[in-house]
Amino acid sequence: MSQPLRIGLLGASRIAPTAVIAPAKARDDVVVTAVAARDPARAAAFAETHGVAAVAPDYAALIARDDVDVVYNGLPIAAHAEWTIRAAQAGKAVLCEKAFAVDVAEAEAMVAAAEAAGRPLLEAFHYRFHKVIRRAEAIVAAGELGPLTWAEATFNASIAYDPDEIRWRADQGGGALGDLGSYPAHALRTLVGSTPDVVSADVDMRHGVDAAATASLRFKDGLEGRLACSMLAERFEANLTLRGERGTLSIRNFVGPQMGCSFRVTIGEETRAEPTDGPSTYAAQLAHLVAVMEQGATPLTGGADAIANLTLLDAIRAHA
């Protein structure tokens, strides 16, 4: 057996155990070798809790380690560009959490750095690798729905205000559009196959960040749609609907199907339920990362895709 793919964690983040550590422990070809945090004591506690073998004294030391093939950048959005670029320059592949960057200019610089280094750079849109969204993509591509007439996606969650919560901190790249809205933006772009123009947008600014946002969109061929996200919602909601001349596709919880999902397709008067079981989105994401690193698979995220998503998010902010 060849050497396992070795992952180093930038940041002792809350999402890393679910997104990387747990799915890695379920495989024999991936290992999390090291972690670094702003506070070395926090990194040490994190490593002990989650069984990570080594603690790097700082971010620079982490990306310089010989036992790190892939850097998982789970830092706040405002730090994504600097440390993704530095990791690429150190010859590392990067799996960067969403939102990829603060704006499109940062995204372009990150992609350029990875291309110059000849190393993979993926955006951690874990939902993208699950069979639910892959199946939805196939249904649309096969023309089952007919020409599309409407496309809508929403991601709402209750995120209570806390001045220390990074999603409420403008200096850390916080806000609903980056943390939540990036998902419906990406899902709509993926399924429709193009990046829309923004017709109009509305943003609810609170505590210096966009706490909620809605946007009316126009895709190629005049297809209209809507995107919405909010940190002020009373409950979790991640829904996606596509309507065509022949049918409708609807997914409740397209973001994390493993936590409960309804996927229905109606063609004419017949409705069928599509399967939603299988490996988690995070397990599927790690499997895709391995395929990219070990088998030369084409990344489904990152590159031009990441730049296009930031282009849409930037346009929503500009219109609002």
FENMOMO-V636297 format. One record per helix or strand of 3 or more residues. SS is the DSSP state (@ for helix, = for strand). FROM is the first residue (numbers start at 1). TO is the last residue. Records with the same first field share a line. If there is no record, write none. Layout:
SS->FROM-TO + FROM-TO
//
This chain:
=->5-10 + 30-36 + 70-73 + 93-96 + 121-123 + 148-158 + 197-206 + 209-218 + 224-230 + 232-244 + 247-252 + 262-267 + 270-273
@->16-25 + 40-50 + 59-64 + 77-89 + 104-117 + 126-129 + 131-141 + 166-168 + 170-172 + 176-192 + 220-222 + 257-259 + 281-295 + 303-319
//
